[in-house]
Amino acid sequence: MQKRLPSLSLSSYGLGWPANQRIAIIALVVAVLLAIAGAVAWLSGGGSSHQAADSAAPAPAHSPFSSEAAPGPTAGSGSVPKPQIADPVAYAKAAAQMLWSYDTRDTSRDQQLAGMRAWMTTESKYADWASVSVQVPDPVLWSRMADQDQHATASVTEGHYPSAFKQALAEDPSAITEAYIYVVTVNGKQQIAWKKGGSGAEERAVTLAVQCHPDHDCTLAAIAPSVTQ
């Protein structure tokens, strides 16, 4: 029987967010969206000025994940090169594809983290690295995956601004100028493969907060809590 392996999964995005980062991001997006008290706010939405595993597949990882600080970007960033994209939706789609892709055959865990870290905004007030780095399995699990040559590719079917975000931004278009953080939901599919022809596929969805200053390339701010589609 084919051994089932844990996969690099984003099914629990938004969990384990540090309180101070949650407050910073929510305060920001609530300023961009609507001011709603509490960490469960996120009733918002609006248009922006920007153009805007199945059978025998590895089981989604429910084991402990690591959220430690990642090493800075290095020459070997493995399978996660950073693109230059100025459109929020296009960047979020590229970021989602990056988060759903990995290759333990030629990328170490540290390289994976370093490559992901390079996508992040340098504005520490808005960067929630913990919400991103927690997606990478701990060293022991990564090693197990590498023993089986586990790797994954991803395809993106669509990306969009959640309706709540569009509504809130429509009510206060100038709010986006505080930090130029956009909320984008991306849907797609992850294809996973490992030794001896093992393979599987899973549907994926993630909501991202991306920062896109005018006339600058976008950066990733956080994996956001789920918001109204």
VENWOQUI-V310728 format. One record per pair of residues at least 12 apart in sequence whose C-alpha atoms are under 6 Angstrom apart, sorted by the first residue. I is the first residue (numbers start at 1). J is the second residue. D is the distance in whole Angstrom. If there is no record, write none. Layout:
BEGIN
((I/J/D) (I/J/D))
END
This chain:
BEGIN
((4/58/5) (5/58/4) (5/59/6) (6/58/5) (6/59/5) (6/60/5) (6/61/5) (7/58/6) (7/60/5) (7/61/5) (9/60/6) (14/223/6) (14/224/5) (14/225/5) (17/131/6) (21/128/6) (25/126/6) (32/175/5) (32/176/5) (33/168/5) (33/169/6) (34/168/6) (43/164/6) (44/164/4) (44/165/4) (44/167/6) (44/168/4) (45/163/5) (45/164/3) (45/165/2) (45/166/3) (45/167/4) (45/168/4) (45/169/5) (46/165/4) (46/166/2) (46/167/4) (46/168/5) (46/169/4) (46/170/5) (47/166/5) (53/200/4) (53/201/4) (53/202/4) (54/200/5) (54/201/5) (57/199/6) (57/200/4) (65/134/6) (65/137/5) (65/138/5) (66/134/5) (66/138/5) (67/130/5) (67/133/5) (67/134/4) (70/113/6) (71/114/6) (72/114/5) (73/114/4) (73/115/6) (73/118/6) (77/111/5) (77/114/6) (77/115/4) (78/107/5) (78/111/6) (80/115/5) (82/119/6) (84/217/6) (85/217/5) (85/218/6) (86/217/4) (86/218/5) (97/154/5) (100/154/6) (101/152/5) (101/153/5) (101/154/6) (102/151/5) (102/152/5) (103/151/4) (104/146/5) (104/149/6) (104/150/6) (104/151/6) (105/149/5) (119/219/6) (119/220/6) (120/219/5) (120/220/5) (120/221/6) (121/219/5) (121/220/6) (121/221/6) (126/221/6) (127/221/5) (128/222/5) (131/223/6) (148/194/6) (148/195/5) (149/194/5) (149/195/6) (150/193/6) (150/194/4) (151/192/6) (151/193/6) (152/191/5) (152/192/4) (153/190/6) (153/191/5) (154/189/6) (154/190/4) (154/191/6) (155/188/6) (155/189/5) (156/188/4) (157/187/6) (157/188/5) (158/186/6) (158/187/6) (159/185/6) (159/186/4) (160/184/6) (160/185/5) (161/184/5) (162/228/6) (162/229/4) (163/229/6) (164/228/6) (180/211/5) (180/212/6) (180/213/6) (181/210/5) (181/211/4) (182/209/6) (182/210/5) (183/208/6) (183/209/5) (184/207/6) (184/208/5) (185/206/6) (185/207/4) (186/205/6) (186/206/5) (187/204/6) (187/205/4) (188/203/6) (188/204/5) (189/202/6) (189/203/4) (189/204/5) (190/202/5) (207/224/5) (208/222/6) (208/223/5) (208/224/5) (209/221/5) (209/222/5) (209/224/6))
END
